[in-house]
Amino acid sequence: MSSITASDEKASAKAAPEATRAKVIQPAWVRALHWTNAFAMVLMIMSGWQIYNASPLFGFTFSSSITLGGWLGGGLLWHFAAMWLLMVNGLIYLALGLATGRFRKKLLPITREGVLADTKAALTGKLSHEDLTKYNYVQKLLYAGIIVVGIVIVLSGLAIWKPVQLQYLTAMFGGYEAARYVHFFCMAAIVAFMVVHVVLALLVPKSLRAMIIGR
């Protein structure tokens, strides 16, 4: 009996570190880059709203309480400062995601059937959250999509910033004014993604959410 107990204790001790490792969903570099991206994006959105207010595309403006910069010049300074942080951090994220195979492992494959099935499950409250290390098809589609949106918003932003020097890029978006609309709608998509992302994170049961915190 004692030998069996000792064997069980050794097996449990060996399994414990493995279980701990299995709970680590995001490596440290992903978490660091993720939060840096989020910080830079918030600065860009708030300063972008300040810039938008100087020449609105639609019949509304954003409240000064949620804008950054105080006036057009201040908004531009904040926007450009956050732009460099976002671009450098984003390039590092893309490079590491491709080099480590993380994008391929986490985001592929994406199938129409899988997206429809997981969407139906989510809408009926039956979407499983048992294994947070794996993305469901809806998550894969959204995360892959937001990466594409991020690239488009950067390119459209460059087209707006340097319409003469980057005239070919600006022309690709249909001209300066069209690039502004593309930039705006990409911003709206990112804001919507951030809101949904936060809401879903809060809705995940605490016992599962605790698994996200790892080494």
Secondary structure, DSSP 8 states (H G I E B T S, - for coil): -HHHHHHHHHHHHHHHHHHHHHT--S-HHHHHHHHHHHHHHHHHHHHHHHHHHHS-SSS----GGG-SSSSHHHHHHHHHHHHHHHHHHHHHHHHHHHHTTHHHHHH----HHHHHHHHHHHHTT----S-TTS--HHHHHHHHHHHHHHHHHHHHHHHHH-TTTTHHHHHHTTSHHHHHHHHHHHHHHHHHHHHHHHHHHHHS-HHHHGGG---
